[in-house]
C-alpha cells in the first residue's frame, strides 16, 4: 500500500460501523504501519480515537515482540543481551539494542584496563566489584524491589539500581566478554553467579545483590537449608541464557501482579509461554511469588 492509501485506511477508524474491520485490516500490515498510527494519534483531538490508536499500536508491537522472541529461542537463545533487550522492549519498544551494547562494552573496557595478566580469580572478581559497586555504584533497589523497571536492562544501566537477576546479568555480560568463566545460577529466591574453577578446585559464587559478595559452596548449602529445601545439584551449577530470560520474565510478571496490573501480567505470561515448553529447563524456583 502507498502512504496515501495507508493514511486513508487509518482515517476510516473514525467510522464506528466499519472500525472493527479496519482494525483487522491494519493488524495484517504489521509493525511497519506504526509510524502512521502514531502520526494519526498526534493529529487527533478525540480521546476515544487516540485510545483506539494506542491499543492498535500496542497490539502490533506485542505481536512483533512475540515473533522476535520465538526467533531468538529458535536460533539457540545464545545471545543473553538480545534476550534481555527483547524483554526490555515490552515496556520500552523504542529501547535501542546498540545503546545497551555500548553501555555493557564501556563497563567491559573499564574492567579490562584494571585486570592484570595471571591475576588470581578472586582478584579478578574484586576488580569487577570495584568497577561495578564502587566506581559506578550499582546497588540493590531495596526501596522499590518489585518495580517493573528493575527488570528493564536499560533502566538498570541508567539508574544503577536493580533486582538480583538484572544486576547479575550486567555483571555476567561484562565477565563473559572478558572471557572469564562466570555463569548464572538459578538458586531459589535469589539469582547468583558462579566462577567455575578448573578441577579439583571448587567453584565459588558471587552475590551481586550484596555488592559482589563471594560465597562458597558451603554458604550456598546453608542458604538452601534455611529455605527448608532438599539440596539439588541445579542449585550449584550454571544455568543457560534461556533459563535467565525465563526467570526475568517471571520476575516481571510478579511485578505487574503486585502492582495489580493483571492485563500486563497476562501478556508477560504469554511471552513466557513462548520460552517454557522445553523439558530441559533448569529453572527450578520453588516459590512462584519470589523469582528474583
C-alpha positions as MATLAB code, in Angstrom:
seq = 'XXXXXXXXXXXXXXXXXXXXXXXXXXXXXXXXXXXXXXXXXXXXXXXXXXXXXXXXXXXXXXXXXXXXXXXXXXXXXXXXXXXXXXXXXXXXXXXXXXXXXXXXXXXXXXXXXXXXXXXXXXXXXXXXXXXXXXXXXXXXXXXXXXXXXXXXXXXXXXXXXXXXXXXXXXXXXXXXXXXXXXXXXXXXXXXXXXXXXXXXXXXXXXXXXXXXXXXXXXXXXXXXXXXXXXXXXXXXXXXXXXXXXXXXXXXXXXXXXXXXXXXXXXXXXXXXXXXXXXXXXXXXXXXXXXXX';
ca = [
       0.000    0.000    0.000;
       1.117    3.549   -0.673;
       1.478    6.069    2.142;
      -1.655    7.821    0.947;
      -3.637    4.578    0.988;
      -2.408    3.759    4.489;
      -3.455    7.179    5.803;
      -6.831    6.834    4.131;
      -7.295    3.428    5.733;
      -6.450    4.776    9.188;
      -8.898    7.649    8.734;
     -11.713    5.093    8.399;
     -11.236    4.172   12.057;
     -13.404    7.198   12.803;
     -16.427    5.330   11.422;
     -17.761    3.108   14.255;
     -19.664    0.878   11.827;
     -16.591   -0.305    9.972;
     -13.884    0.353   12.595;
     -13.593   -3.338   13.640;
     -12.983   -4.446   10.058;
     -10.487   -1.627    9.549;
      -8.620   -2.617   12.701;
      -8.375   -6.191   11.447;
      -7.005   -4.944    8.140;
      -4.467   -2.684    9.850;
      -3.254   -5.530   12.035;
      -2.413   -7.594    8.957;
       0.010   -4.865    7.860;
       2.301   -5.425   10.833;
       4.640   -3.063   12.646;
       5.527   -1.063    9.541;
       2.270    0.834    9.919;
       3.040    2.033   13.472;
       4.613    5.386   12.419;
       1.407    6.221   10.537;
      -0.706    5.321   13.560;
       1.494    7.481   15.779;
       1.154   10.384   13.360;
      -2.621    9.973   13.361;
      -2.608    9.916   17.176;
      -0.752   13.252   17.254;
      -3.226   14.807   14.845;
      -6.342   13.543   16.615;
      -8.198   15.584   19.228;
     -10.608   12.768   20.083;
      -9.578   10.883   23.260;
     -11.524    7.765   22.274;
      -9.847    7.722   18.866;
      -6.458    8.188   20.492;
      -7.179    5.239   22.762;
      -8.097    3.070   19.769;
      -4.847    4.042   18.101;
      -2.850    3.335   21.266;
      -4.456   -0.092   21.530;
      -3.637   -0.843   17.902;
      -0.032    0.276   18.300;
       0.403   -1.862   21.397;
      -1.162   -4.880   19.705;
       1.176   -4.583   16.728;
       4.231   -4.098   18.953;
       3.270   -7.056   21.113;
       2.742   -9.310   18.104;
       6.148   -8.290   16.765;
       7.802   -8.898   20.122;
       6.350  -12.395   20.345;
       7.700  -13.217   16.906;
      11.177  -11.881   17.723;
      11.202  -13.865   20.951;
      10.377  -17.046   19.014;
      13.186  -16.336   16.564;
      15.626  -15.702   19.440;
      14.780  -19.015   21.020;
      14.782  -20.978   17.775;
      18.204  -19.536   16.915;
      19.614  -21.092   20.099;
      18.980  -18.359   22.692;
      22.731  -17.811   22.947;
      22.778  -14.015   22.966;
      21.796  -13.068   26.514;
      21.895   -9.339   25.828;
      19.470   -9.773   22.944;
      17.104  -11.837   25.085;
      17.091   -9.224   27.841;
      16.644   -6.451   25.279;
      13.576   -8.232   23.938;
      12.110   -8.361   27.440;
      13.051   -4.696   27.845;
      11.132   -3.815   24.687;
       7.841   -4.976   26.203;
       7.741   -1.808   28.311;
      10.031    0.283   26.118;
       9.505   -0.632   22.432;
      11.920    2.087   21.327;
      14.800    0.887   23.521;
      17.893    0.651   21.328;
      19.883   -2.588   21.341;
      23.087   -0.862   20.269;
      22.822    1.599   23.158;
      22.616   -1.319   25.570;
      25.558   -2.970   23.859;
      27.666    0.197   24.106;
      26.892    0.564   27.818;
      27.982   -3.018   28.515;
      31.063   -2.578   26.354;
      32.063    0.556   28.262;
      31.908   -1.377   31.520;
      33.942   -4.185   29.963;
      36.603   -1.725   28.867;
      36.850   -0.164   32.312;
      37.337   -3.564   33.951;
      39.783   -4.677   31.247;
      42.065   -1.693   31.912;
      42.425   -2.835   35.544;
      42.897   -6.556   35.006;
      46.444   -7.860   35.074;
      47.859  -10.982   33.401;
      47.844  -14.041   35.646;
      45.586  -12.281   38.129;
      44.020  -14.714   40.610;
      40.269  -15.357   40.056;
      39.432  -13.824   43.439;
      41.296  -10.668   42.441;
      39.530  -10.619   39.072;
      36.207  -10.611   40.894;
      37.376   -7.857   43.228;
      38.292   -5.812   40.174;
      34.826   -6.352   38.701;
      33.321   -5.435   42.072;
      35.367   -2.246   42.215;
      34.122   -1.053   38.829;
      30.506   -2.091   39.423;
      29.853   -1.303   43.035;
      32.342    1.435   43.812;
      33.041    3.323   40.599;
      29.516    3.010   39.099;
      27.656    2.402   42.349;
      25.360   -0.365   41.129;
      23.178   -1.429   44.037;
      20.069   -3.289   45.093;
      16.803   -1.418   44.658;
      15.529   -2.328   48.105;
      13.160    0.645   48.362;
      11.141   -0.365   45.303;
      12.017   -4.011   44.901;
       9.017   -5.039   42.785;
       9.132   -2.158   40.329;
       8.974   -3.405   36.708;
      11.871   -1.043   35.986;
      14.132   -3.415   37.935;
      13.674   -5.971   35.141;
      14.409   -3.457   32.368;
      18.087   -3.617   31.492;
      18.348   -0.108   30.071;
      16.690    1.349   33.175;
      19.059   -0.557   35.465;
      22.030    0.715   33.455;
      20.687    4.277   33.757;
      19.686    4.264   37.436;
      22.313    1.772   38.709;
      19.512    0.084   40.690;
      18.076   -3.348   40.013;
      16.936   -6.687   41.334;
      19.249   -9.682   41.891;
      18.839  -11.005   38.369;
      19.387   -7.814   36.360;
      22.419   -6.834   38.443;
      23.824  -10.315   37.836;
      23.042  -10.137   34.105;
      25.039   -6.943   33.592;
      27.927   -8.333   35.661;
      27.734  -11.611   33.736;
      27.719   -9.926   30.334;
      30.863   -7.998   31.224;
      32.628  -11.028   32.728;
      31.897  -13.210   29.715;
      33.169  -10.542   27.328;
      36.386  -10.662   29.322;
      36.477  -14.453   28.755;
      36.062  -15.160   32.458;
      34.315  -18.463   33.320;
      31.360  -16.792   35.036;
      27.821  -18.155   34.688;
      24.348  -17.707   36.167;
      22.983  -19.981   38.887;
      19.257  -20.485   39.438;
      19.071  -20.503   43.209;
      15.554  -20.413   44.660;
      14.519  -16.836   45.520;
      17.950  -15.406   44.713;
      19.859  -15.322   41.459;
      23.653  -15.507   41.821;
      26.701  -16.127   39.656;
      29.380  -18.794   39.789;
      33.038  -18.601   38.849;
      33.917  -22.074   37.538;
      37.482  -23.012   38.517;
      39.388  -25.906   36.977;
      39.013  -29.185   38.942;
      39.954  -30.166   41.545;
      39.306  -26.600   42.720;
      35.705  -25.923   43.664;
      33.791  -23.068   42.038;
      32.822  -20.067   44.116;
      29.736  -17.863   43.899;
      29.050  -14.139   43.563;
      26.038  -12.377   45.058;
      25.589   -9.192   43.034;
      22.617   -8.160   45.158;
      25.061   -7.848   48.055;
      27.784   -5.839   46.275;
      29.516   -8.868   44.766;
      29.875  -10.818   47.997;
      31.842  -14.013   47.346;
      30.238  -17.210   48.645;
      31.464  -20.788   48.946;
      29.548  -23.956   48.177;
      29.075  -24.361   51.925;
      27.399  -20.938   52.030;
      25.005  -21.996   49.275;
      24.254  -25.253   51.075;
      23.470  -23.300   54.233;
      21.187  -20.950   52.294;
      19.270  -23.889   50.798;
      18.847  -25.466   54.243;
      17.460  -22.188   55.569;
      14.728  -22.445   52.923;
      13.942  -25.982   54.116;
      14.672  -27.353   50.643;
      16.309  -30.596   49.652;
      19.730  -29.876   48.114;
      19.710  -30.186   44.339;
      22.719  -30.138   42.016;
      20.971  -27.488   39.933;
      21.321  -25.030   42.835;
      25.099  -25.121   42.341;
      25.511  -25.472   38.566;
      25.447  -22.955   35.699;
      22.122  -22.349   34.003;
      21.515  -21.393   30.381;
      20.816  -17.955   28.957;
      17.347  -19.221   28.096;
      16.775  -20.009   31.774;
      17.899  -16.496   32.707;
      15.438  -14.787   30.374;
      12.662  -17.103   31.570;
      13.376  -16.085   35.131;
      13.481  -12.408   34.159;
      10.029  -12.745   32.599;
       8.729  -14.409   35.758;
      10.114  -11.505   37.773;
       8.332   -9.039   35.519;
       5.079  -10.985   35.737;
       5.250  -10.927   39.544;
       5.958   -7.175   39.480;
       2.820   -6.470   37.481;
       0.774   -8.770   39.694;
       1.926   -6.897   42.789;
       1.066   -3.604   41.093;
      -2.395   -5.015   40.313;
      -1.944   -4.768   36.568;
      -3.388   -8.139   35.528;
      -3.535   -7.342   31.794;
       0.206   -6.707   31.655;
       0.904   -9.715   33.857;
      -1.081  -11.875   31.446;
       0.801  -10.541   28.431;
       4.131  -11.275   30.106;
       2.814  -14.789   30.813;
       2.213  -15.131   27.055;
       5.811  -14.140   26.374;
       6.999  -16.600   28.985;
       4.962  -19.374   27.392;
       6.997  -18.957   24.203;
      10.097  -19.943   26.184;
       8.740  -22.526   28.612;
       7.808  -25.593   26.582;
      11.318  -27.047   26.999;
      11.608  -30.014   29.399;
      15.370  -29.391   29.651;
      14.898  -26.127   31.523;
      16.978  -25.666   34.697;
      14.635  -23.022   36.105;
      13.729  -24.619   39.428;
      12.397  -21.742   41.520;
      10.059  -23.242   44.064;
       8.046  -20.201   45.133;
       6.098  -18.686   42.220;
       5.948  -15.325   44.013;
       9.674  -14.963   44.661;
      11.672  -15.381   41.499;
      14.263  -12.711   41.840;
];
